[in-house]
């Protein structure tokens, strides 16, 4: 593969020319990204020891290993379970792991770009272009987990897929199978990406021969081996796995078809704009009219990636028209639209009109984003005392757990939380106590209920004072406790982390002791 020659990385005034250095040693972009993720890790570890929703879910479900858990497939759960089993329940266990997965996602994307782009600077711009996607650069750091696993698998698939098409080996076929298998158990919609890629190859006379290679059997066997265990669970739990996703897509109210279809298309357009508008703007800011002119340029690789994108996006149109989908979320598009920076770079290379200083013009955009995102992540829970708007990280879970332990004065046999978010946060601070909720009926933790080890129920009414437990939790309490159990209920009001004086968050709990004697 041919590459551009570059100038010295040391300008006459003594400053380091980062663009020239990266063009001369392009793999240093991985060092740059590693530093960026290290910074994000430091930021997360400096934030309060409360958990976001997806973080809490990972802490909660790491109590047991299962073939399936809920509406999300288990790829990320399984990996996080292994990390927590090795290193214990802690915020570093989830933050270090997530940033390693995200770095690996960028690394595979970089290797994929190098497969199909001759220009070093365009390959670097393609991978740094991922920083312009809000769902990738911000939301994945803020809380997402299953989507993080899915984009990692999509990136690994992209690299293995393109490498197989360019220079097939048994390793590339095997890696493609591994990526497909992992992707399908990371997010169910990953099937759209693999299906679209298969059809796109079939439509290309020069590439379709890769599908008639005996090594494709290796791909199929490995993919099936990875997918089969969860598929067995899915077969028996299809309603559980699909119900919540369909509810989110179709909405919670009955909408006539005359309103559902326009509503669906509007949400789809907004999702596309929310996902891709910033990326397009940043590429336009760098290349100006060259980007616009390049959109009509064609090469084998632009046609391939373009077909994949067109088919995936077209399938979502079918969901709107025939599956009553009216609420398309931008994060659902993430495993597919991560192709955008690479697609724009391929278009620019196909047009053959890339300025020599393109990377130098794009780097300030990347550096600004790499500075803003950690700053926003760090600040959002710190400024609550100014705004009065509290993030989930401001909720005083550690203080509540400590209050619970101090007031009970005994180690609970089990804590039953009103929701998994609360349950995960309690487990973070009570890692040796079994935690349960009503949301995972397949999980049955063992415990011994005695006077010295009571059962504890914990809940909250959106942080408002109300000691009465939710009806479903109340029914469960009565079922477990029986008529003769002694129940002590209490409301706890605690100040928010970094909150305004007098602003309190309310928790409630009930301690259940067995019948005396």
Protein Blocks (a to p, Z undefined) as FASTA:
>chain_A
ZZdddddfbdfkopacfklmmmmmmmlmmmmmmmmmmmmmmmmmmpccbdcfklmmmmmm
mmpccfbfblbdfklmmmmmmmmmmnopafklmmmmmmmmmmmmmmmmmmmmmmmmmblk
lmmmmmmmmmmpmklmmmmmmmpmklmmmmmmmmmmmmmmmmmmmmgcfklmmmmmmmmm
mmmmmbmklmmmmmmmmmmmmmpmklmmmmmcfklmmmmmmmmmmmmmmmmmmmmmmmmm
mmmmmmmmnopbdcdfklmmmmmmmmmmmmmmmmmmmmmmmmmmmnmmmmmmmmmpccfk
lmmmmmmmmmmmmmmmmmmmmnopabdcfklmmmmmmmmmmmmmmmmmmnopacfklmmm
mmmmmmmmmmmmmmmmmmmmmmmmmnopacfklpcfklmmmmmmmmnopacfbdcdfbfk
lmmmmmmmmmmbccddfklmmbccdddddfklccdddddeehiacfbccfklmmmmmmmn
ommbccdddddddddehiaehiacddddddddddeZZ
